[in-house]
Structure formats: C-alpha cells, structure tokens
Amino acid sequence: MNDVRQFIESLPYKAQLLVVAAVWVVLFQFLGNSSFGYADTASLFTWVVANYEANPDDSLGYLIPPLIAVLLFMRRDELIPLEKRPWPPALVLLSLAVVLHLFGYLIQQARVSLLAFGLGIYALTGLFWGPKWLKATFFPFALLIFTVPLTAYTDSLTFHLRLLSTQLATGFCNTVLNLNLIREGTMVFHALPNGTKGFEFEVAPACSGIRSLTVVFLLTLVYGYMQFNSLWRRLSLVVAAIPLAVLANVVRLIIVFTVGEAWGGDAGKRIETNLGFVTFIVALGGVMLLGRFLKEPSAPRSEPLPSHPAPVNP
C-alpha cells in the first residue's frame, strides 16, 4: 500500500485532471454514438458494452483499463521521478481527439469515436503531467486499441485460422496418433472400422479464431514491453503472435479429438468448452521460451580499479 500511495502522491493536479476527465466522459456519454439506426443509445459506453455482450470475442476489452493501470504501477520507479508539469501543447493532441470524434460521429462509426475517447484521455494526462509523461506512458495507453470491437470485421481471418488449425490437428492425429479422422472444411469426423462415422466435431469460431489471436497478440506486446528494451526483440515477439495462436489451438484440438475418439463425441465437446486455459498456457509457454531465446545481454560489470599503496617517503 505504501508503494501505491507513493505513486499516487507523485502525480500533481489530480483533482483538476479528474474534473476535466469527467467532462470528457460526459461528452461521450451523451454525444458519443450517432448510429441510432443500429444502436438506440447516444452513449458510447452503452454501445461498447452491448457489442461486448453480443460478441464475447470482443469482451477482452473489459480487461484493458485495469491492465493499463497495472502496467503504469509496475513502471512506477520510472514514472515517479519524472518531471510533471502542465504542458499546454498537449491541447493539440486533445484537439486531434475532438476532430477524430467529430469525424466518427458524422460517419456514424462509433469505433472511431472510441479511439478518439482513448486518445483524449491520453492527451489530458499529458496536459497536466507533461511531455515526459506522454513519452513514458505511450505504450500502456496504446493498448486502448484493444477495447475497440472488431469481431464483425474479422470473419475471413477467423475462418482461415480455424481451417489451418483444423488441418494441422487432424494431420497430426492421423499421422502420429493413427486416429483415422476425416476433415471436411472445419468439420471433423471419426471414421470407424466398419465404414461408418463415429463422433463429429465442428471447429467453431471460438477455436483458432480472433479470440486466441487477440489474447496472444496482447500477451506478446505486454511481455515484450516489460522484458525488452530493444525494438527488434519486441517486434519479434509480435510477429510470433500468429504462429503461437495457431500452435495453441492445434494442441487444444488434438486433445479434443483424442478424448472424442476414446470416450465419444459428447465427451470431446464437453472438454472443449473447458479447455480455454490450454490456449493461454501453450501461448504463455511459447512466449516465455521465445523471450528466453531473445534474452538481452546483461550490461558488463565494471571491475574496481586495483588500489596501489601510497609511496612511503624515506
């Protein structure tokens, strides 16, 4: 608790920032969404919650604000000593957020307005705490992009990821485990010796879809930010997000197919609904293994200079 108190006390003008931020929130509460034909609400926040509830793959956005707070706190040793002062040039960034919101409002794109809201919050912190704060906190606030619901635009990507994961999983099961599976698109059947079909399983969008990719992509970003300073190492982790997401879901599907072959399709479907943690564990293990491979060299330790005894005058 002392660390939390120290971090909060290092932030000046908190009351003023809260007042201005409250006005910013009120603006988006009453004039945040103009797409009334699709969502009967003027509140941007109500629109966001409705999208999260309708598309669970987007509900990761709920975790982003607390994640940002945690990242800022973990970087407190870097943020506390910063010079924090009012910085009027941040009004330019705030004006850009206002223009972006007006653009989103006019074209009835609440997603654009949601980006504008996050940019405005970031600009307000710079207005009261200065350019050094903006530079040091750019990455945590950039994670606000993960609050934007994007499932409606990712059907094609989701399908190709599902198809690839299904091909790899059935190929492994047939070649290594000799399960004799038949794949038709994202449908998988177990071929019985008498020529009939045993269990059947459809790889749903939740498997190998945008949820897995988003989680792994966010994981690689945060891990790279916390562990590395060099840009190329961070980018290497980000590039690894797609193959890690596919690998995690292939492992998940292999387990489902194996259980379905041994105990029937119903058992496979039941276990599939409870295997979400497998995706996370495999992805986390892959990120940590890659992070160990990319480990930055330790700074060389300076050896103390040998001391010479002072000359003795005869």
TIBADREN-28078 format. One line per field, with one value per residue (C-alpha): residue in three letters; residue number from 0; x, y, z. Coordinates in steps of 0.02 Angstrom, whole numbers. Each point is the difference from the previous one (the first is absolute). Layout:
% residues N
res	c(ALA/...)
n	c(NUM/...)
px	c(X/...)
py	c(Y/...)
pz	c(Z/...)
% end
This chain:
% residues 314
res	c(MET/ASN/ASP/VAL/ARG/GLN/PHE/ILE/GLU/SER/LEU/PRO/TYR/LYS/ALA/GLN/LEU/LEU/VAL/VAL/ALA/ALA/VAL/TRP/VAL/VAL/LEU/PHE/GLN/PHE/LEU/GLY/ASN/SER/SER/PHE/GLY/TYR/ALA/ASP/THR/ALA/SER/LEU/PHE/THR/TRP/VAL/VAL/ALA/ASN/TYR/GLU/ALA/ASN/PRO/ASP/ASP/SER/LEU/GLY/TYR/LEU/ILE/PRO/PRO/LEU/ILE/ALA/VAL/LEU/LEU/PHE/MET/ARG/ARG/ASP/GLU/LEU/ILE/PRO/LEU/GLU/LYS/ARG/PRO/TRP/PRO/PRO/ALA/LEU/VAL/LEU/LEU/SER/LEU/ALA/VAL/VAL/LEU/HIS/LEU/PHE/GLY/TYR/LEU/ILE/GLN/GLN/ALA/ARG/VAL/SER/LEU/LEU/ALA/PHE/GLY/LEU/GLY/ILE/TYR/ALA/LEU/THR/GLY/LEU/PHE/TRP/GLY/PRO/LYS/TRP/LEU/LYS/ALA/THR/PHE/PHE/PRO/PHE/ALA/LEU/LEU/ILE/PHE/THR/VAL/PRO/LEU/THR/ALA/TYR/THR/ASP/SER/LEU/THR/PHE/HIS/LEU/ARG/LEU/LEU/SER/THR/GLN/LEU/ALA/THR/GLY/PHE/CYS/ASN/THR/VAL/LEU/ASN/LEU/ASN/LEU/ILE/ARG/GLU/GLY/THR/MET/VAL/PHE/HIS/ALA/LEU/PRO/ASN/GLY/THR/LYS/GLY/PHE/GLU/PHE/GLU/VAL/ALA/PRO/ALA/CYS/SER/GLY/ILE/ARG/SER/LEU/THR/VAL/VAL/PHE/LEU/LEU/THR/LEU/VAL/TYR/GLY/TYR/MET/GLN/PHE/ASN/SER/LEU/TRP/ARG/ARG/LEU/SER/LEU/VAL/VAL/ALA/ALA/ILE/PRO/LEU/ALA/VAL/LEU/ALA/ASN/VAL/VAL/ARG/LEU/ILE/ILE/VAL/PHE/THR/VAL/GLY/GLU/ALA/TRP/GLY/GLY/ASP/ALA/GLY/LYS/ARG/ILE/GLU/THR/ASN/LEU/GLY/PHE/VAL/THR/PHE/ILE/VAL/ALA/LEU/GLY/GLY/VAL/MET/LEU/LEU/GLY/ARG/PHE/LEU/LYS/GLU/PRO/SER/ALA/PRO/ARG/SER/GLU/PRO/LEU/PRO/SER/HIS/PRO/ALA/PRO/VAL/ASN/PRO)
n	c(0/1/2/3/4/5/6/7/8/9/10/11/12/13/14/15/16/17/18/19/20/21/22/23/24/25/26/27/28/29/30/31/32/33/34/35/36/37/38/39/40/41/42/43/44/45/46/47/48/49/50/51/52/53/54/55/56/57/58/59/60/61/62/63/64/65/66/67/68/69/70/71/72/73/74/75/76/77/78/79/80/81/82/83/84/85/86/87/88/89/90/91/92/93/94/95/96/97/98/99/100/101/102/103/104/105/106/107/108/109/110/111/112/113/114/115/116/117/118/119/120/121/122/123/124/125/126/127/128/129/130/131/132/133/134/135/136/137/138/139/140/141/142/143/144/145/146/147/148/149/150/151/152/153/154/155/156/157/158/159/160/161/162/163/164/165/166/167/168/169/170/171/172/173/174/175/176/177/178/179/180/181/182/183/184/185/186/187/188/189/190/191/192/193/194/195/196/197/198/199/200/201/202/203/204/205/206/207/208/209/210/211/212/213/214/215/216/217/218/219/220/221/222/223/224/225/226/227/228/229/230/231/232/233/234/235/236/237/238/239/240/241/242/243/244/245/246/247/248/249/250/251/252/253/254/255/256/257/258/259/260/261/262/263/264/265/266/267/268/269/270/271/272/273/274/275/276/277/278/279/280/281/282/283/284/285/286/287/288/289/290/291/292/293/294/295/296/297/298/299/300/301/302/303/304/305/306/307/308/309/310/311/312/313)
px	c(0/145/56/-175/-9/172/-46/-163/83/128/-140/-40/-162/-102/-160/11/32/-149/-115/53/-3/-177/-54/81/-95/-165/25/13/-142/-126/79/106/-101/-95/-44/-177/-61/110/10/-136/113/99/126/162/26/-171/39/167/-77/-138/133/100/-154/-50/177/93/159/4/-27/188/-24/-65/175/95/-28/55/146/57/-9/105/131/13/21/132/97/-16/188/15/-155/16/163/-66/-23/-188/-67/-142/41/-116/62/-96/-156/51/-15/-166/-63/48/-105/-149/17/13/-159/-93/53/-58/-163/-37/34/-91/152/1/164/87/-76/62/177/-26/-56/159/109/-85/34/182/9/-76/133/132/-89/26/157/103/94/112/-154/-75/159/18/-183/-29/1/-122/-126/23/-77/-168/-13/-45/-162/-66/-124/67/-80/-124/146/104/-107/119/154/-91/-51/176/73/-130/33/188/-13/-122/115/151/-93/-80/163/91/-137/-3/188/64/-148/-82/-175/-68/-88/-88/-1/-126/41/-11/-105/93/-69/69/-2/-45/70/-172/-3/-121/36/30/6/-11/67/-10/142/-99/61/51/130/147/-93/24/-13/157/94/-49/51/167/34/-36/107/150/-16/-6/138/112/-32/42/150/92/66/54/-132/45/-24/-172/-48/61/-123/-141/36/-4/-179/-86/100/-13/-189/-14/115/-101/-163/75/49/-176/-81/116/-57/-183/16/93/-131/-140/79/22/-161/-118/-47/-98/153/104/-124/-12/186/16/-107/119/165/15/143/101/12/66/123/74/12/77/127/44/20/112/105/22/37/136/75/-5/67/97/182/37/94/184/49/139/143/69/170/141/57/184/80/54/188/92/123/165)
py	c(0/118/-22/42/153/58/-21/96/139/23/53/186/88/-157/94/111/-150/-94/148/21/-189/-6/131/-105/-154/95/55/-181/-53/118/34/-154/-104/62/-168/-3/-111/-140/38/101/94/162/-72/-66/-106/-83/-39/-78/-110/-56/-52/-93/-95/-43/-54/-86/2/190/-9/2/188/-6/-47/138/147/-100/-70/177/47/-152/40/180/-58/-128/141/112/6/80/111/69/98/79/187/26/170/76/-4/104/-77/-157/98/-37/-186/30/99/-145/-114/119/7/-190/-16/124/-99/-163/81/69/-164/-98/-105/-19/-97/157/96/-132/27/187/-25/-96/128/138/-83/-20/183/60/-89/87/167/-10/-109/53/-71/-118/-85/-17/-79/-121/-57/-11/-190/-33/125/-70/-162/91/-53/-173/72/27/-138/-76/-173/58/36/-155/-143/-36/-3/-106/-129/-18/-21/-132/-91/0/-60/-137/-60/-6/-86/-134/-29/-29/-113/-106/-10/-14/-64/-103/62/-12/169/72/188/95/184/34/-156/-152/-178/-158/-144/-165/-168/-53/150/105/167/13/167/160/168/172/118/154/180/1/-133/69/162/182/-26/-106/116/154/-78/-60/164/98/-122/21/189/12/-129/86/170/-63/-109/86/171/-33/27/-151/-120/72/-11/-180/-47/91/-91/-164/33/-84/-163/-9/22/-136/-117/27/-43/-150/-72/35/-88/-150/-25/18/-125/-124/8/-13/-156/-83/48/63/164/64/-17/92/142/13/9/125/126/-11/5/187/5/-119/135/123/-121/-55/180/59/-141/42/185/-36/-124/123/137/-108/-26/187/47/162/-10/61/162/-33/24/124/-71/112/73/-80/108/42/34/178/24/10/142/-59)
pz	c(0/31/-180/-63/111/-54/-183/18/101/-139/-119/15/-50/28/45/-153/-113/72/-31/-182/-28/71/-128/-137/59/6/-181/-57/113/-81/-171/-28/-122/-152/-79/71/-140/66/186/84/120/-2/123/-71/155/-13/-182/49/136/-120/-127/131/56/-179/-50/144/-105/26/188/28/-5/179/59/-89/122/154/-101/-41/183/47/-132/59/179/-48/-84/153/29/-172/13/177/-30/-161/-5/-5/-46/-101/-186/-110/-166/50/-50/-180/36/88/-149/-113/110/-15/-190/-7/103/-109/-153/78/55/-173/-91/137/47/189/-11/-60/145/121/-65/21/180/43/-89/97/169/-49/-55/164/102/-107/24/189/13/-149/-151/99/70/-175/-66/146/-4/-187/-6/145/-70/-176/65/2/-182/66/71/-177/-53/-160/-10/-133/-118/30/-67/-144/111/129/-131/-70/174/42/-163/25/181/-52/-139/114/143/-108/-92/165/67/-158/-26/179/101/-140/42/-179/-4/-151/-24/-106/17/186/32/68/0/76/-125/83/-63/-67/-116/102/83/186/90/-99/55/-77/39/52/-20/184/-44/-97/-25/38/188/6/-117/100/166/-66/-89/160/99/-116/3/190/26/-126/79/175/-45/-143/-45/-179/-133/-107/146/36/-183/-8/137/-88/-164/96/59/-149/0/190/-9/-132/100/159/-87/-90/170/62/-148/13/179/-51/-144/110/137/-131/-76/170/89/-135/-81/149/112/-129/-11/189/23/-142/93/150/-92/-26/125/-110/-134/127/80/-166/-62/163/-4/-180/40/150/-98/-142/126/76/-172/-36/173/-3/51/174/16/32/179/29/101/137/-38/101/143/12/166/24/-16/165/18/67)
% end
